[in-house]
Amino acid sequence: MKNVLVVYYTQSGQLLEIAKNVVQDLENSNDISVDYHQVKPVNDYNFPWGKKDFFDAFPESFLQIPCDLKKTDSEVLLKKYDLVILAYQIWYLTPSIPINSFLKSDEAKILLKDTPVITVIGCRNMWIQAQEKVKVLLNNVQAKLVGNIVLIDRHINHVSVITIEKWMFSGKKESYLGVFPKPGVSQKDIEEATKFGKPILKSLLQNNYQNLQNNLLKIDAVKINPFLVLVDKRANVLFGKWANLIIKKGKPEEKKRLKWIGYFNKYLKFAIWFIAPIVFIVFLLTYLPFLGKIKKDQKYYASVNQKQ
Ligand SMILES: Cc1cc2nc3c(=O)[nH]c(=O)nc-3n(C[C@H](O)[C@H](O)[C@H](O)COP(=O)(O)O)c2cc1C
């Protein structure tokens, strides 16, 4: 009998739906038992988000400052798992605060040490650098990253920016004005996530994960968009400057800090609507000379390897 644990956090339920589909074949197997552990912050983040809270979560999120979590069930902590599925979302180019807090907890050290981990990401579209941060956090608890599956909103960047904001502030995953596409990961992609069960099942039963990521890549578990790789990298540098500045202005919800959060919000809009298109033009102009590096980066970010 093999034991599998799905660790997840979700506000809308999207990520749990994805994770459940990924492990469907495992749950249907008589040789596998699947448990779920929902990460629960002591003070959970409201969903739908208030505008102020949404932007005020930025510094702690980006700087990976953990929040307090409720205790994990002792039944889960006492069991030895053969495989952990870590289903997480991205907040500000970083693993969400609840997931970051879990990965930094003593409980994660117990659950993940020497254990194969498959990350399952459900986000808008910018996850590359967040996954690099997760690789470090997994390494810190001596877990072994063996697979990565990424589901994103496939609409163009600016459309998904508009639709996700409406979703996050209304709590309703529906078409804005009846004109825009539905926000988030499409229902089709969510339902088709069951296809990832087969290669995972094979690796789990054989206790051999060597080819798992390659097998997952063959069925489109990860698609790397080189333009978004560039934007993500640049934005991380700028977000770092903003986060370090704002964190010095006070604690969440403090008046002085909220003033700076307001500036950051305006900057973010400017960056998305004016800087990103310029980066896109630069990307196109430098595409050919940088093709070698772009291909190398694509291969690396699709893999579960970690830069030394
Ligand atoms: C505060 C906040 C920041 C976010 N930042 C990003 C981001 O940087 N990149 C991205 O692709 N998605 C981002 N998202 C979208 C989430 O990754 C995720 O898709 C969405 O919140 C739905 O997840 P759920 O399963 O928790 O409902 C952000 C969401 C929130 C709430």
PDBQT file of the ligand as one rigid body, heavy atoms in Angstrom, charges set to zero:
ROOT
HETATM    1  C1  LIG A 401      -2.713  38.590  -3.854  1.00  0.00    +0.000 C 
HETATM    2  C2  LIG A 401      -2.634  37.790  -5.132  1.00  0.00    +0.000 A 
HETATM    3  C3  LIG A 401      -1.543  37.918  -5.962  1.00  0.00    +0.000 A 
HETATM    4  C4  LIG A 401      -1.444  37.149  -7.140  1.00  0.00    +0.000 A 
HETATM    5  N1  LIG A 401      -0.298  37.226  -7.893  1.00  0.00    +0.000 NA
HETATM    6  C5  LIG A 401      -0.142  36.380  -8.941  1.00  0.00    +0.000 A 
HETATM    7  C6  LIG A 401       1.089  36.361  -9.679  1.00  0.00    +0.000 A 
HETATM    8  O1  LIG A 401       2.055  37.062  -9.352  1.00  0.00    +0.000 OA
HETATM    9  N2  LIG A 401       1.194  35.521 -10.743  1.00  0.00    +0.000 N 
HETATM   10  C7  LIG A 401       0.155  34.727 -11.140  1.00  0.00    +0.000 A 
HETATM   11  O2  LIG A 401       0.311  34.013 -12.124  1.00  0.00    +0.000 OA
HETATM   12  N3  LIG A 401      -1.019  34.688 -10.447  1.00  0.00    +0.000 NA
HETATM   13  C8  LIG A 401      -1.187  35.494  -9.355  1.00  0.00    +0.000 A 
HETATM   14  N4  LIG A 401      -2.361  35.461  -8.635  1.00  0.00    +0.000 N 
HETATM   15  C9  LIG A 401      -3.425  34.456  -8.980  1.00  0.00    +0.000 C 
HETATM   16  C10 LIG A 401      -3.284  33.212  -8.095  1.00  0.00    +0.000 C 
HETATM   17  O3  LIG A 401      -2.069  32.550  -8.358  1.00  0.00    +0.000 OA
HETATM   18  C11 LIG A 401      -4.433  32.195  -8.251  1.00  0.00    +0.000 C 
HETATM   19  O4  LIG A 401      -4.524  31.768  -9.557  1.00  0.00    +0.000 OA
HETATM   20  C12 LIG A 401      -5.770  32.726  -7.829  1.00  0.00    +0.000 C 
HETATM   21  O5  LIG A 401      -5.641  33.452  -6.637  1.00  0.00    +0.000 OA
HETATM   22  C13 LIG A 401      -6.789  31.599  -7.618  1.00  0.00    +0.000 C 
HETATM   23  O6  LIG A 401      -6.280  30.665  -6.694  1.00  0.00    +0.000 OA
HETATM   24  P1  LIG A 401      -7.130  29.906  -5.589  1.00  0.00    +0.000 P 
HETATM   25  O7  LIG A 401      -7.056  28.459  -5.919  1.00  0.00    +0.000 OA
HETATM   26  O8  LIG A 401      -6.497  30.219  -4.252  1.00  0.00    +0.000 OA
HETATM   27  O9  LIG A 401      -8.525  30.446  -5.654  1.00  0.00    +0.000 OA
HETATM   28  C14 LIG A 401      -2.492  36.254  -7.486  1.00  0.00    +0.000 A 
HETATM   29  C15 LIG A 401      -3.613  36.154  -6.641  1.00  0.00    +0.000 A 
HETATM   30  C16 LIG A 401      -3.684  36.885  -5.482  1.00  0.00    +0.000 A 
HETATM   31  C17 LIG A 401      -4.872  36.698  -4.584  1.00  0.00    +0.000 C 
ENDROOT
TORSDOF 0
